[in-house]
């Protein structure tokens, strides 16, 4: 996003609003609020978003429960 992306789409597609734009036009990411939906990876056509899912055995990441 910060290397010349023309639209900075992650700032408006993220359902958890993890990507914010500062006064200088730089994009910042807040990982604490991430719900790991992957929307940012699909929306970014510049290849700027890359991450891997945490290991569920370690106890990090989103844990879905029924009910």
TILOGU-979397 format. One line per 4 residues: their letters; for each residue x, y, z of N, C-alpha, C. Coordinates in nm, 3 decimals. Example, Ala and Ser with C-alpha at 12.3 -4.5 7.8 and 13.67 -1.06 7.14 Angstrom:
AS	1.319/-0.569/0.780/1.230/-0.450/0.780/1.320/-0.330/0.780; 1.285/-0.225/0.708/1.367/-0.106/0.714/1.290/0.003/0.787
//
This chain:
XXXX	0.081/-0.120/0.000/0.000/0.000/0.000/0.085/0.126/0.000; 0.199/0.121/0.065/0.279/0.241/0.078/0.381/0.259/-0.034; 0.382/0.170/-0.131/0.481/0.181/-0.238/0.418/0.221/-0.371; 0.326/0.313/-0.366/0.269/0.367/-0.489/0.137/0.306/-0.531
XXXX	0.066/0.243/-0.442/-0.065/0.186/-0.474/-0.160/0.301/-0.508; -0.229/0.293/-0.621/-0.315/0.404/-0.662/-0.447/0.415/-0.584; -0.492/0.306/-0.522/-0.625/0.312/-0.459/-0.629/0.276/-0.311; -0.524/0.213/-0.258/-0.516/0.177/-0.116/-0.645/0.109/-0.068
XXXX	-0.686/0.008/-0.142/-0.815/-0.057/-0.119/-0.828/-0.123/0.018; -0.717/-0.162/0.079/-0.728/-0.228/0.209/-0.789/-0.136/0.314; -0.778/-0.005/0.294/-0.833/0.089/0.392/-0.985/0.093/0.391; -1.047/0.040/0.286/-1.194/0.041/0.285/-1.258/-0.096/0.266
XXXX	-1.181/-0.201/0.241/-1.243/-0.334/0.227/-1.238/-0.416/0.355; -1.151/-0.384/0.446/-1.135/-0.462/0.569/-1.258/-0.446/0.659; -1.329/-0.556/0.690/-1.448/-0.545/0.774/-1.417/-0.509/0.919; -1.294/-0.529/0.962/-1.256/-0.496/1.100/-1.185/-0.361/1.108
XXXX	-1.172/-0.292/0.996/-1.106/-0.161/0.990/-0.963/-0.165/1.045; -0.890/-0.269/1.009/-0.752/-0.284/1.056/-0.655/-0.193/0.983; -0.690/-0.153/0.862/-0.603/-0.067/0.782/-0.652/0.076/0.791; -0.563/0.166/0.830/-0.598/0.307/0.840/-0.500/0.390/0.759
XXXX	-0.546/0.505/0.716/-0.466/0.597/0.636/-0.435/0.719/0.721; -0.306/0.754/0.733/-0.272/0.871/0.814/-0.276/0.998/0.729; -0.242/1.111/0.789/-0.248/1.240/0.722/-0.151/1.252/0.605; -0.047/1.170/0.605/0.053/1.173/0.497/0.021/1.073/0.386
XXXX	-0.090/1.002/0.399/-0.130/0.905/0.299/-0.065/0.769/0.314; -0.007/0.744/0.431/0.058/0.616/0.457/-0.042/0.522/0.525; -0.041/0.396/0.483/-0.133/0.296/0.538/-0.068/0.227/0.657; -0.147/0.211/0.763/-0.101/0.142/0.884/-0.194/0.024/0.910
XXXX	-0.138/-0.084/0.965/-0.215/-0.205/0.992/-0.215/-0.235/1.141; -0.332/-0.258/1.200/-0.347/-0.295/1.340/-0.384/-0.442/1.346; -0.289/-0.527/1.375/-0.312/-0.671/1.372/-0.401/-0.719/1.485; -0.411/-0.644/1.594/-0.490/-0.688/1.709/-0.638/-0.706/1.675
XXXX	-0.688/-0.629/1.581/-0.830/-0.634/1.547/-0.861/-0.729/1.431; -0.759/-0.787/1.371/-0.776/-0.870/1.251/-0.858/-0.996/1.283; -0.958/-1.023/1.200/-1.040/-1.142/1.216/-0.998/-1.253/1.119; -0.889/-1.232/1.048/-0.829/-1.331/0.957/-0.926/-1.379/0.850
XXXX	-1.004/-1.287/0.794/-1.100/-1.324/0.691/-1.036/-1.336/0.553; -0.923/-1.270/0.532/-0.852/-1.277/0.405/-0.899/-1.179/0.300; -0.993/-1.091/0.333/-1.044/-0.995/0.237/-0.933/-0.907/0.181; -0.841/-0.866/0.264/-0.732/-0.779/0.219/-0.645/-0.847/0.113
XXXX	-0.620/-0.976/0.130/-0.537/-1.049/0.033/-0.606/-1.057/-0.103; -0.736/-1.077/-0.104/-0.809/-1.086/-0.231/-0.827/-0.949/-0.295; -0.843/-0.846/-0.216/-0.867/-0.712/-0.269/-0.741/-0.646/-0.323; -0.628/-0.674/-0.263/-0.503/-0.608/-0.303/-0.452/-0.667/-0.434
XXXX	-0.449/-0.585/-0.539/-0.399/-0.632/-0.668/-0.253/-0.591/-0.691; -0.189/-0.538/-0.586/-0.050/-0.494/-0.596/0.047/-0.593/-0.532; -0.004/-0.697/-0.468/0.081/-0.795/-0.402/0.143/-0.747/-0.273; 0.082/-0.646/-0.211/0.139/-0.587/-0.090/0.098/-0.660/0.038
XXXX	-0.004/-0.744/0.031/-0.052/-0.812/0.150/-0.013/-0.960/0.142; 0.062/-1.002/0.242/0.100/-1.144/0.251/0.108/-1.182/0.397; 0.045/-1.290/0.434/0.051/-1.338/0.571/0.017/-1.486/0.572; 0.048/-1.549/0.682/0.015/-1.690/0.695/-0.071/-1.708/0.820
XXXX	-0.150/-1.812/0.817/-0.238/-1.838/0.930/-0.157/-1.886/1.050; -0.192/-1.844/1.170/-0.122/-1.893/1.289/-0.151/-2.041/1.312; -0.063/-2.103/1.384/-0.077/-2.245/1.416/-0.185/-2.260/1.524; -0.295/-2.330/1.494/-0.402/-2.345/1.594/-0.358/-2.422/1.717
XXXX	-0.254/-2.502/1.705/-0.204/-2.578/1.820/-0.141/-2.487/1.925; -0.093/-2.372/1.882/-0.029/-2.278/1.973/-0.134/-2.196/2.048; -0.254/-2.189/1.993/-0.361/-2.118/2.061/-0.381/-1.976/2.014; -0.324/-1.941/1.902/-0.345/-1.808/1.846/-0.437/-1.818/1.726
XXXX	-0.492/-1.708/1.687/-0.581/-1.706/1.572/-0.726/-1.707/1.616; -0.813/-1.707/1.520/-0.955/-1.703/1.547/-1.005/-1.843/1.578; -1.074/-1.857/1.687/-1.136/-1.984/1.725/-1.287/-1.968/1.714; -1.347/-2.042/1.623/-1.491/-2.034/1.604/-1.560/-2.138/1.691
XXX	-1.669/-2.096/1.753/-1.746/-2.187/1.837/-1.891/-2.183/1.795; -1.954/-2.295/1.802/-2.095/-2.301/1.767/-2.180/-2.268/1.889; -2.284/-2.188/1.866/-2.376/-2.158/1.974/-2.355/-2.030/2.031
//
